[in-house]
Each structure stands twice: as C-alpha cells, then as structure tokens.
Amino acid sequence: PRRRCPNPTMASPPPPSGAGGPEPPLQYSLLLQHLVGEQRRPRAWDPAALGGIPSPPKSEEQKVVERAMESCAFKAALACVGGFVLGGAFGVFTAGIDTNVGFDPKDPYRTPTAKEVLKDMGQRGISYAKNFAIVGAMFSCTECMVESYRGKSDWKNSVISGCITGGAIGFRAGLKAGVIGCGGFAAFSAAIDYYLR
C-alpha cells in the first residue's frame, strides 16, 4: 500500500513568539482591562464628531451686547430693579399684617379708613423698595468688582462683598454697628451662597 505524506500545515507546530515571529493572540482578560478596566481611556465628548449643528460666528453687535450684559454696571442695575420689586412686595406684605397701619396717635380709638391704610401700605412699600434697591445694587456691584479683581468665581467673593456692603450700611451708625453689619452680612451671604451652590 502507498504511504501518505502528512499534511505540512496540520503537522507543523505553532510559530514561536520571538522577535521575528507574529504576535500571540490577545488574551480575553487583557482585552477587558482595556475596554472596561482601569486601563480604559475615556473618550473626549466632541459634538462636532457626531454631526452637531455648527454655530454661526457672532457678529460685532452680539459681542457688544454680551459685553454690556456681563459688565458690572448692568449687573448692578439689574440687582437694583430686582431689589426694588422685592422690597416693595415685602413692604406691602409687612404693612398688610401690621395692626398699627393707619393708626393715628392723636385719636387711638378711631378706626382708620381704607384710604389711610392703603396710603400707609404704599409708603412702607416704597421705603422698603428703595432700601432693598440700594442694598442690591451695592452688593452686586461690589461682588462684580471683587470677582474681576480676584479673577475667580467662588464663595469668597460673596463673603467679601457682603462684608463691604454690610459694613458700609452699618458704618453710618458708628464703628461698632459697621463691624456688626460686616460680620452679619458676610455670614448671611455665605449661607445664601452655600445654599444656592
């Protein structure tokens, strides 16, 4: 009988993994480390790579408007208007629950009319609105200036501007009142900033 020659491809041993031979197959555990393990490299999120909508370049008018809205004067004006509205509402509310609104000290037994009550509520609302507007404008302008000077946006800006604003308001009643106002307003600003962040 004729003898068969063995198939050289089936009988040959696997090639060595030396410097001149091909690389051995990658193990499954090493592959998992690169896919989900500690050696995985996070991919940077790039919306443009996924076909995002390109934004058109900004015109000079838009840049001017953005710079104006980010200025300290605009922020102070916005805080002034917001403080005026909030202070007016707070003044009307406190006048509405006050039992002495429309009270005449010359005639304590006389019941005040609706016109007198509304007049007192309006006066108190205007007074509160002015005070809140001044405090809001001072705080916002001071915070913007401190942030521009420091070049950082953190809780220290609120504390510093709160101390300056409270000290300036309380300093009219003396040095002690200014120190108390500085500390109290700084603590209040820090608490509000911590709550909002």
C-alpha positions in Angstrom: 0.0 0.0 0.0 1.1 3.6 -0.7 2.1 5.7 2.2 0.5 9.1 2.6 2.6 12.1 3.3 1.5 14.1 6.3 -0.1 17.5 5.7 2.6 20.1 6.5 0.1 22.7 7.6 -1.5 20.4 10.2 1.6 18.8 11.5 3.7 21.9 11.8 4.0 23.3 15.4 2.8 26.9 16.2 5.3 29.5 15.3 7.5 30.8 18.1 6.6 34.2 19.6 10.1 35.6 19.2 11.2 38.9 17.8 10.8 37.7 14.3 7.5 35.8 14.6 4.0 37.1 14.7 2.3 38.4 17.9 0.4 35.9 20.1 -3.3 36.3 20.2 -4.6 38.9 22.8 -5.9 37.4 25.9 -9.5 38.0 26.9 -8.6 39.4 30.4 -6.3 41.9 28.9 -8.9 43.0 26.4 -11.4 43.5 29.2 -8.9 45.7 31.1 -8.6 48.0 28.1 -12.4 48.1 27.5 -13.9 48.3 30.9 -11.0 48.1 33.4 -8.6 50.6 34.8 -6.6 51.0 31.6 -9.6 52.2 29.6 -9.1 55.6 28.1 -12.1 57.9 28.3 -13.1 59.4 25.0 -13.5 63.1 24.8 -17.0 64.2 24.0 -17.0 66.1 20.8 -20.4 67.0 19.4 -18.9 68.0 16.1 -17.6 64.5 15.5 -21.2 63.3 15.7 -22.5 65.7 13.2 -23.5 68.5 15.6 -25.1 71.7 14.4 -22.4 74.3 13.7 -22.9 77.7 15.4 -22.5 80.7 13.1 -19.9 83.3 14.1 -21.1 86.1 16.3 -21.5 89.5 14.8 -20.0 92.6 16.4 -23.4 93.7 17.7 -23.8 90.5 19.5 -20.4 90.7 21.1 -21.1 94.3 22.2 -24.4 93.2 23.8 -22.8 90.3 25.5 -20.0 92.5 26.9 -22.6 95.0 28.1 -24.7 92.3 29.8 -21.6 91.0 31.6 -20.5 94.4 32.8 -20.7 95.4 36.5 -23.0 98.3 35.7 -25.6 96.1 34.1 -25.5 93.6 36.9 -25.8 96.4 39.5 -28.8 97.9 37.6 -30.5 94.5 37.3 -30.0 93.9 41.0 -31.3 97.4 41.8 -34.5 96.7 39.8 -34.9 93.3 41.4 -34.3 94.7 44.8 -36.9 97.5 44.2 -39.6 95.0 43.2 -38.8 92.5 46.0 -38.6 95.3 48.6 -41.8 96.8 47.5 -43.6 93.5 47.7 -42.1 92.8 51.2 -43.0 96.2 52.4 -46.7 95.9 51.3 -46.8 92.4 52.9 -45.5 93.5 56.2 -47.8 96.5 56.2 -50.7 94.2 55.5 -50.1 92.1 58.6 -49.3 95.1 60.8 -52.1 96.1 63.1 -50.8 99.7 63.5 -51.2 100.6 59.8 -53.3 103.8 59.6 -53.1 104.3 63.3 -53.4 107.9 64.4 -51.7 108.6 67.7 -53.8 111.6 68.4 -57.0 109.6 68.2 -56.2 106.0 69.1 -59.8 104.8 69.2 -60.6 105.9 65.7 -60.8 103.2 63.1 -58.6 104.1 60.1 -60.2 104.3 56.7 -59.3 102.1 53.7 -57.6 105.1 52.1 -55.4 105.7 55.1 -54.4 102.1 55.3 -53.6 101.9 51.5 -51.6 105.1 51.8 -49.5 103.7 54.7 -49.0 100.5 52.8 -47.8 102.3 49.8 -45.4 104.5 51.8 -43.9 101.5 53.6 -43.7 99.6 50.3 -41.8 102.5 48.6 -39.5 102.8 51.7 -38.6 99.1 51.6 -38.2 99.1 47.9 -35.7 101.9 48.0 -33.7 100.2 50.7 -33.7 96.9 49.0 -32.7 98.5 45.7 -29.7 100.3 47.3 -28.5 97.2 49.1 -28.9 95.0 46.0 -27.1 97.4 43.7 -24.3 97.9 46.3 -23.9 94.1 46.8 -24.0 93.2 43.1 -21.6 95.9 42.1 -19.1 95.1 44.9 -19.3 91.4 44.1 -18.6 92.0 40.4 -15.6 94.2 41.2 -14.2 91.7 43.7 -14.7 88.9 41.2 -13.0 90.9 38.5 -10.1 91.8 40.8 -9.6 88.2 42.1 -10.2 86.5 38.8 -12.1 83.7 40.5 -15.8 82.9 41.0 -16.2 81.2 44.4 -17.9 81.7 47.8 -15.2 84.2 48.9 -16.5 86.8 46.5 -19.9 86.8 48.2 -18.4 86.9 51.7 -16.1 89.8 50.9 -18.8 91.8 49.1 -21.2 91.1 51.9 -18.8 92.4 54.5 -18.1 95.5 52.5 -21.9 96.2 51.9 -22.9 95.4 55.5 -20.1 97.5 56.8 -20.9 100.4 54.6 -24.5 100.4 55.6 -23.8 99.9 59.3 -21.0 102.4 59.4 -23.5 105.3 59.3 -24.5 104.4 62.9 -20.9 104.1 64.2 -17.9 101.8 64.1 -19.4 99.1 66.2 -22.5 98.9 64.0 -20.3 98.8 60.9 -18.3 95.8 62.3 -21.6 94.0 63.3 -23.1 94.8 59.9 -20.0 93.5 58.1 -19.9 90.2 60.0 -23.7 89.7 59.8 -24.0 90.4 56.1 -20.9 88.3 55.3 -22.4 85.3 57.2 -25.7 85.8 55.5 -24.0 86.0 52.1 -22.0 82.8 52.8 -25.1 80.9 53.9 -27.1 82.0 50.8 -24.1 81.2 48.5 -23.7 77.7 50.1 -27.5 77.1 49.7 -27.5 78.1 46.1 -24.4 76.2 45.1 
